[in-house]
Amino acid sequence: MPQELEDARRRLLEERERVERLVATREGEAEESEQADDEGASDTHERADVARSIVESEQQQTLLESLRANLDEIDAALARVDAGTYGIDEVTGEPIDAARLEVFPTARTNVS
């Protein structure tokens, strides 16, 4: 495998580990927040506290969904490395600019 692909694989795997840690951290925080909400739930909860908790929970879920989508993109990029198509624009078949891949290693296309 060419050195560029090995370097791409290494960067992608490092990024995958970083995102997995973020997911684990966020999942733990979400679980702790849910437990705290369950433990503190009572008739004396103020409506504002309940509303804030709901909004925070929704934001946490949105962030987790985004992180999981990022993992999917990283896995797809790793599959392209394995297939030998990493760095090739999926639309035009032309090489993706190296600077773009450096900044956005999961890029599937060049920016037009």
N, C-alpha and C positions, 0 to 999 in steps of 0.2 A: 504494500500500500504506500502511495507517495507520502512524503513528509507532510505536505499540506493537509492531507486527509487525517493523518495521525494527530496533527496539531488541532484540527477541528474537532476530532473525537475527544481529545483531552479537554478542550475548552467546554464542549457540550456536556461532558460528564461532570466537570466541576460545577457548571451552572445547574445541572440536574440535582446534584447534592445540595447546593445552596437553596434551591427552590423546595426540595423535599424537607429541609430543615424548617423553612418558613411555614410550609403546610403543617408540619407537626406542631410547631409553636402555636400557630393560629388555631388549630384544632384543640389543643390543650387549653388555650385561653377561652375558646367558645364553650368548651365543656365546663370549665370552672365558672364561667359567667352563668350558664344555665343552672348549675348546681346552686349558686348563690341566689339566683332568682327564685328557684324552687324553695330554698330554705327560708328566704326572706318574704316569700309570698304570704300575704295576709290581707284581711279586710282593711287594714290601716294603710296599705300602700297608697300613696298618692297617685293620681292619674298621670301626672307628669313623669314620675319615676317609671311607671309601667310603660308609658309611651317611649321614653328615652331608651329603656331596655330593649324594646321591640326594634327601634331604629338601629341601635348598636348591633343587635343580633342579625338584622338584615344586612347591614354593612359588612359584618364578619363573614356571612355566607357569600356575599358578592365577591369579597376578596378571595375567599377560598376557591370559589369557582374560577376566578381569573388565574390563580396560581395553578390549579389543576389543568386548565387549558394550556398554560405555559408548559407544564410537564408534557402534555400531549404533543406540543410543537417541538419540544426538545427531542422526544422519542422519534418523531417523524424525521427530524434532521439526522439523528443517529442512523435511522434506517436508510436515509439517502447516502450517508457515508458508507455504510455496508454495501449498498448497491452501486457505489461509484458514481452517483449522480449529484452528490453534494456540491453546491457551488454552481450548479447549472440552472439557469432561469427556466422554470417550468412552462412558461408561455412561449418564449422565443428560442430556447435551446442554446442561448448565448451564455458565456460565463458571467456570473454575478460578480460585480466589482468587489475586490478584496477588502477595501475599506468598509463597504457595506456589511460584509460578512463579519468583519472584526467587531463592528458596533452591534450588529443584529445577526448573530450566528444562526438563527433559525430561518433566515430569509429564504423565500422560495422564488422570488423574482427580483429583478432590478427595479429601481424606481424610475418611472418614465417622466 
